[in-house]
Amino acid sequence: MLTECKKALAIVADVYDAELCSLMEAAAKDLEIAGVILPGTVSFAEADGSMTDTSTLTDALCKRAIFTYVRANFRSPDDYERLQASYELQKGQLMHAAEYTDYSGGA
């Protein structure tokens, strides 16, 4: 996922890898708090100054939401409001899709 995220943001340098990984993990957590069940994991490990991607998430919609979150929160972009609104819309769509939620527990 790190490589895909860097491509989406047009980043080639490895110097931002830890920050990008942290933002991706935060985005995944934000989606989970909102009730979205991610079909896979978003996780990274740092060793010897480099990041190892241990993520298993392959779902295109979830990845797109995560990458939008990263883009909105990486290095204070000029279009933060637009990107944040886009992320919130994507999150809302995932929250209302039966494939990404489990609202059957208890009613």
C-alpha positions as CSV (number, residue, x, y, z in Angstrom):
1,M,0.0,0.0,0.0
2,L,2.9,2.4,0.7
3,T,4.1,2.2,-2.9
4,E,0.5,2.8,-4.2
5,C,0.0,5.7,-1.8
6,K,3.3,7.3,-2.9
7,K,2.3,7.0,-6.6
8,A,-1.1,8.5,-5.8
9,L,0.6,11.5,-4.2
10,A,3.4,11.7,-6.8
11,I,6.1,11.1,-4.1
12,V,9.3,9.4,-5.0
13,A,11.4,10.1,-1.9
14,D,11.5,7.6,0.9
15,V,12.0,10.4,3.5
16,Y,8.2,10.7,4.0
17,D,7.5,7.0,4.4
18,A,7.0,6.9,8.1
19,E,4.7,9.9,8.0
20,L,2.7,8.4,5.1
21,C,2.4,5.1,6.9
22,S,1.2,6.8,10.1
23,L,-1.4,8.7,8.1
24,M,-2.6,5.5,6.4
25,E,-3.0,3.8,9.8
26,A,-4.9,6.8,11.2
27,A,-7.2,6.8,8.2
28,A,-7.9,3.0,8.7
29,K,-8.6,3.6,12.3
30,D,-10.9,6.6,11.5
31,L,-12.9,4.3,9.1
32,E,-13.1,1.6,11.7
33,I,-14.4,4.0,14.4
34,A,-17.1,5.1,11.9
35,G,-18.2,1.4,11.6
36,V,-16.5,0.5,8.4
37,I,-15.2,-3.1,8.4
38,L,-12.0,-3.1,6.3
39,P,-11.5,-6.3,4.3
40,G,-7.9,-6.6,5.3
41,T,-5.4,-4.8,7.5
42,V,-3.4,-1.6,7.2
43,S,-0.1,-2.0,9.1
44,F,3.6,-1.2,8.7
45,A,6.7,-2.0,10.6
46,E,9.9,0.1,10.8
47,A,13.3,-1.5,10.8
48,D,16.7,-0.1,10.1
49,G,15.2,3.2,9.1
50,S,12.9,1.8,6.4
51,M,9.3,0.9,6.4
52,T,8.0,-2.6,5.7
53,D,4.4,-2.8,4.4
54,T,2.6,-5.6,6.1
55,S,-0.9,-4.5,4.9
56,T,-3.3,-7.0,3.5
57,L,-6.0,-4.5,2.3
58,T,-6.7,-4.9,-1.4
59,D,-10.2,-3.3,-1.7
60,A,-10.0,-0.4,-4.1
61,L,-12.7,1.7,-2.5
62,C,-11.2,1.5,1.0
63,K,-7.7,2.3,-0.4
64,R,-9.1,5.3,-2.3
65,A,-10.6,6.7,0.9
66,I,-7.4,6.1,2.8
67,F,-5.3,7.8,0.1
68,T,-7.7,10.8,0.1
69,Y,-7.3,11.1,3.9
70,V,-3.5,11.0,3.5
71,R,-3.5,13.5,0.8
72,A,-5.7,15.9,2.8
73,N,-3.5,15.6,5.9
74,F,0.0,15.4,4.4
75,R,2.0,18.6,4.5
76,S,-1.0,21.1,4.7
77,P,-2.3,21.1,1.1
78,D,-3.9,24.3,-0.3
79,D,-7.0,22.3,-1.1
80,Y,-7.5,20.8,2.4
81,E,-11.2,21.6,2.6
82,R,-12.0,20.0,-0.7
83,L,-9.9,16.9,0.1
84,Q,-11.4,16.5,3.5
85,A,-14.9,16.9,2.1
86,S,-14.1,14.2,-0.5
87,Y,-12.8,11.9,2.3
88,E,-15.9,12.4,4.4
89,L,-18.1,11.6,1.4
90,Q,-16.2,8.4,0.7
91,K,-16.3,7.4,4.3
92,G,-20.0,8.1,4.4
93,Q,-20.6,5.9,1.3
94,L,-18.6,3.0,2.9
95,M,-20.5,3.5,6.2
96,H,-23.8,3.0,4.4
97,A,-22.8,0.1,2.2
98,A,-23.8,-3.4,3.5
99,E,-20.6,-4.9,2.2
100,Y,-18.5,-2.8,4.5
101,T,-20.6,-2.8,7.7
102,D,-22.2,-5.2,10.1
103,Y,-25.4,-3.7,11.6
104,S,-27.0,-7.1,12.3
105,G,-25.7,-7.5,15.9
106,G,-28.5,-7.3,18.3
107,A,-31.7,-5.9,16.8
